[in-house]
């Protein structure tokens, strides 16, 4: 379960969306960034008060980011045979979007246009926004992962890492190899997308019983199995986390927790991991 204070903050963040019609709930692209840019411009100190509509934008941004994770996972699973390269890259981005969705849920947003990092918290009925200068090491693919991993709810969860480069088992190291190393040269005969295959692939991933968090290994590129396994579990963990915080009372979340464009066989079920600390390959 989310920690009590975190659960209460999430509930407050979503409160304006409790009865809002889903068709009007997702704002236009860039709405949160534009709003936070105006907050930064008018703030007289490193902490300022924001209003309830601005707080709610963190909720809608979080859910929309999670939708990107779900969509990217489906793309990755579909391309498993057709393109190891894009199955691996889109699988990584499914994980990244889940992590960023968690970060927005916890009140974090990196405002690139102003080189600021903002963190909101609900305190004594006020919505306080803390504004920090973006440092050189606060790149998006490190900052959001670190923000989530540093939270008490996720610090001990092996499915959440700080996305370090240069480690044998590392989301960041695997992504760098997939995106930037020369002469990857693994291109099978291309096969068109197949719904039957996608259904079977999703069911196989959902049915794997894990003994450890399957962090991908750059030396095993494209390591598609582990990229997809870890992405799927992070995606499901976000859904469960929000479910636990909101229960069955929020109309916005009840609508968006299963996007209309999802295939019917994606039911967000997993076999709960049994942690042994022993790493092994999981899919054949």
N, C-alpha and C positions, 0 to 999 in steps of 0.2 A: 504493500500500500504506500502511496505517497506520504511523506512526513506531514503531520497535521498542518503546519503553517504553509507548506507548499500547496497542499490540497485546498486550503482555504483561499489562497491567492489565485489558484486556477479557477475555483468556483466564482470568485469575484470577477476575474478577467472575462469569464464567459457569461456573466449574469445578464448583460444587456442583450444577449443573443438567445435567452431562454425561450422566448416565444416569437422570435423574429422568423419570418418566412425565409426558407433557405434560398429561394430564387433571388432575394435581394441581399443576401448575407455576405457574399464575397465581394469586397470592394474592387475598384479599378486597379490595374497594375501600378505599382509604385506609390500607392496611397500612404502606407505607413512611413516609407522613407521621406516622402514630401512633408508629412506631418511632423516627423521628428526633426527634419531640417529647420522647420519654423520654430520648434521648441528650442533648439540649440541657438538660433539667432536671437531669440528674445530672452533667454535665460540670463539672469544677472549673477549667478553663482554656479558652482558645480553640482548643485542639487536644486531641483525645481518641481513644482506641482503640475501634474497633468490631469486632464479631465477623464471622465468615464469613457467617452467615445474613443479617445486615444488608447486607453488601456485595452479596450475591446479589439482594437486593430492588431494587438499582439496575438490575441486568440485566433482571429481569422487568418493572420499570416502563418501561424503555426499549423493550422489545419491545411491550408493550401500547400504549404511546404511538404507536409506529410503526403498529400495527394501526389506530389511530384515523386516522392519516394516509391509509392505504390506503382505508379505508372512506369518508372524506371526499372523497378523489379520485374514487371511483366515484360518489358522490352528485353531485359537481360535474359530471362528464362526462355523467351521465344527465340533468341539468337544463339542459344547454347551451341548448337551444331553449325549453324550458318556462319557465325563470325565469332570465334574465340576472343578477338580483339574487342569488339563492341559489347559482347556479353560481359566481359571483364570490366570495361570502363563504365558501362551503364549500371552494372551491379555495384560498383564502388559509389557511383553517384546516388543510387538508391540509399545506401548507408549514409552518405553525407547529408542528403535531404532529411532523413530521419533525425540525425543528430541536430541539424539546424532547426527542425521543428521542435525538438525538445528544448533547445536554447531559447527560442522565442517564447515557448510556454513558460520557461523560467524567468522571462523578462529581459532577455538580452537581445540587442540588435547592434550590428556594426554598420555605422553610417559612413560609407566610403566617401561620399561627396564632401563631407565635412571633416574627414579623418577623426571621427569620434566613435567611442563605444558607449552605448547607453544601456543602463540597467534600471528597470522599474521594479518597485516593490510596493505592496499594500501595507500600510502601517497606520494603525489607529484611525481607520476610515479615510485616510488620504492616500493618493497615488503619487508616489515620489519617484522622480526620474533622476538618477545619478549620471553625470556626464563626465567621461574620462577621455583623455587624449589617446588616440590610437598610437601604439608603439610599433617599432620596426618589425618585431616578431609576431605581431597580431594579425597574421594573414588569416583569411577566412577559414581555410581548411585546417588551421591549427586552433584559432581562437574559439570557434563554436564547440569543437570537440573538447577542448580544455575546460570551457565553462561548464559543460555538462558533466564531465568526469569529476570536476572539483565539487559538485553538489553532493551533499551527504547521502542522497537517495541512490546515487550511481557510483560512488567512489569504490565500492567493493564489488561491483558487478563486472565480471570479466567480459561481458558483451560491449562494454564501453571503455574506450581507450583514449589516449591523448594524441593519437594520429601522428606518432613520431616517425621521422625519416631515419633510414640507416639501420633499422632493426630487422632481423631475419623474418620475424612475423610482425607485419605492420601494414595497416591500411594505407598509410602514406607512402611507404616504400614500394608497395605493390602498385599503387596508382602511378607513381613516378616512372616505374619501369614500363607499365602499359602505355603511358602517354608520351614518354620522352626518350627512352633508350632506342638507339638506332638498331636496325637489322633484326627486328622481332621476327618477321617473316614466317608467320603461321597463318596461312590462308587456305582453308579447305575448299572443296567444291561448294559453291553457294547453293543453299536450299531455301526455298521460299518458306514464309512463316506458316506454321501448321497448328491449328487450334487443338487438334487431338494430342500432338506432342506437348504443347504448352500445358494442357490439363494434366497430362501424365507427369510432366516435370514439376509442376507446382505440388501435386499430391506427393511426389517422392520427397521433395524438400521438406514439406510440412510433416512428413512421417518419420524423419530421421531423429533418432534418440542420441543426443549429444552427450559426450563426457567432458567436453571443454569448449570454450568459445572458439569457433573455427576462424581465427584471424588469418587472412590470406598471407601467403609467403611469396615474396618476389622471386625467389629462386625457382619456384614452381609455376611461374607464369605460364598460361593465363589463370591457373588456379580457380577456374570458374566455379567449381563446386563450393569451395569455401567462401568465395566472394558472394555467391547467391545465398548460401546458408546464413551467413552473418547478417546480410542485408534483410533477409526475411524475418529473422528473429528480432532485429532492431525495429523493424516496421510494426511487427505485432506488439512489441513491448510498448511502443508509443500509444497504440490503440487501447491497450489494457490500462495504461497509466491514466489516460484521460477518462476512460470508463470508471475507474476507481475513484477519481476525483469528483466526477459529475453525476455518477449514478445514471438514472434513466429520466432525468428531469429537464434536460436541456434540449430543446427542439432542434437547434442548429446542429449540435453534435450528433443527435440521433439520425439526422438526415445525412450528414457528411461522413459518418464513420464507415459507411459502405457506399463509395461513390457510384453513381448510376452507370458509369462507363466500365465498372469492374465486371469481369466475366463471372458468371454465376458460381463457378467452382472455386473461386478465391474466397475462402471463409475465414482466413486469418487464424487458423488453428495451428498449434504446435504440440509436439511431445515435449513436456517440461524437461529441461536438461538435468542430468545427474552429474554434478561436478566431481571429477576425480583428479583433475590436474594433469591427466594424461592426454596428450594430443595425438590424434590419429586421423587418417583420411576417412571421410564420412559417406561419400557417395561413390558407387561403382559405375 
